[in-house]
Amino acid sequence: MKEQVLIQAEKKKESSGDVLVVKHLYKSFGSNKVLNDFNLTLVNGENLVVLGKSGSGKSVLIKCIIGLLMPDSGVIELFGRNITDLDHEELDKVRAKVGFLFQSNALYDSMTVRQNLEFPLRRHWMHVTQQEVDNLVQEALEDVGLAHTINMMPAELSGGMRKRIALARTLILKPEIILYDEPTTGLDPVTGKEIIELIMTIQKKYRSSSLIISHDMTCVRLAADRIVVLINGRCYAEGAYDELKRSVDPGIKQFFE
Amino acid sequence: MQETGDVSVFAIRFFKEAFKPRYEISEFIRQCFVIGYKSLPLIGLTGFIMGLVLTMQLRPSLIEYGVESQLPAMVGIAIVREIGPVITALIFAGKIGSSIGAELGSMKVTEQIDAMEVSGTNPFKYLVVTRVLAATLMLPVLVMLGDAISLFGSYLGVNIRGVTSFHLFYTQVFDNLAFGDVLPAFIKSFFFGFAVGIIGCYKGYYSAKGTEGVGQSANSAVVVSSIVIFVIDLVVVQITDLLNLN
């Protein structure tokens, strides 16, 4: 009985904790300081949007978080583990719990939709059976409403369909955090809105936390529980959409005009 | 000089990664199929034409010197020792070097390499090691097949203006070929394959400047590989000369 209470307390602690913490993050390219003492916290189950202009370092931030870029200094804690201290094997274990939707979708051109979805499964879950793989692929494709494209090549798909397939590939490992790098860039407003609605539906179904990088205000308005405004490499402001919209600060106001 | 250093570092990384597990066996086999098997028609066709043309071009000169009967031997030595490996390697550089450069370059600019890394895959191992190994192992095979097809083309060339039996032609070719003709040519084709693979992968893997960069990667992969093939050939000829293998 006591053990059950302890387990429940541990689960409660996990479910209410911070899944991602970024502290004092610095990243430069030559003399260009892209991130300059940047701080951020993502709470379990939250949809956090990082809002910033093009070239403000949003994509650099998200690539540092997933370990594709190494920061100059600072701490990035994913599930309590500082990823800058991890070796490649340990980093892969952490990455298995994090989904990443690339701005360009990054679907493998030489593979079918099925192979694209199978690829991360085979890599992270090596002992999964073919039947399980087939079921997971089918489920992920049904989640994004594109089950019929399973044997198609990425080149045969439209921009919106590619984004959905990329999202399905991100979902297939049932990630606890999903990082979205400009999810609506390059899409028409209608398709962009559909993608945001899909992201929200998926977030509810998988109860994942989301970090969304965007400068698309429709995306920000529909998706954000909380917004962090990134200006000059720093967290310039933080708050809910309506709070920030009311701000008279010119740095924040420019995004809402 | 800077780039030579960078390619060397890239090659050292290849050797480090190649012997560490996890081994990408299925991707390596797929690359052997793409790089080796799918190059065979082109290598075969060019080899056939090369043997035929070389024979037709040599014949008048040999007739002039009264040694027409030595035509199969001369063509055989020329093809096996030098022309076969070098021409095959140059065609291989044009086809495979450019394709590797463009493929990896395009994967780089469309973030597919990053996606691979996020998916728990070492992209260097999956993309570079498999391609370089496949190119290194497949080119010698293609050179041997290209030589064989080239000699068949030469046999047909000899018979355009004369009658030489199949048996006589090949007896003359192989009687005049020594171990020292075949071995250096075979060994240098491994180096040619490695050079094409590593340069193509390096150019593609570090491709920049978007789609323009992809074109540049493909182009420079072919140009640099072709130059390196000649440099390796020069070095191998000097070494075989020093070792008295000829």
Interface residues (C-beta under 8 A of the other chain):
Chain A: K63 I66 L68 H88 D92 R95 A96 V98 F100 F102 Q103 S104 A106 L107 Y108 D109 S110 F119 P120 R123 H124
Chain B: E103 S106 M107 T110 E111 Q112 D114 A115 M116 E117 V118 S119 G120 T121 N122
